[in-house]
Amino acid sequence: MRGAASNTPILQVMEMLTQMAEDTTLPRNVRRGAQGAWEELARETVAVDVRVASAVGILDDLANAVNLPVHGRTSIWSVISRLESLQ
């Protein structure tokens, strides 16, 4: 494993996902999905590119949810953008 500095962008994304998971203005399915994406990123035994791809897949599904408020969709797109810059 490389130094902690190389994981800083992932940790930032994980913090964003934590905030989404705790945001009570978002529907429960979105909060659960944010938690699921966080859990994928936390699996250190898996390669970073696989973790990122898994998290992006989860978030992409959430971004298309009918019951998602605009601010939630914007947050999801922001997280996806950051994750894609890591690939």
URPEMO-V649364 format. One record per backbone hydrogen bond with DSSP energy under -1.0 kcal/mol. NH is the residue of the N-H (numbers start at 1). CO is the residue of the C=O. Records with the same first field share a line. If there is no record, write none. Layout:
BEGIN
NH->CO + CO
END
This chain:
BEGIN
6->3
11->7
12->8
13->9
14->10
15->11
16->12
17->13
18->14
19->15
20->16
21->17
22->18
23->20
26->23
31->27
32->28
33->29
34->30
35->31
36->32
37->33
38->34
39->35
40->36
41->37
42->38
44->42
46->43
51->47
52->48
53->49
54->50
55->51
56->52
57->53
58->54
59->55
60->56
61->57
62->58
63->59
65->62
68->65
73->69
74->70
75->71
76->72
77->73
78->74
79->75
80->76
81->77
82->78
83->79
84->80
85->81
86->83
END
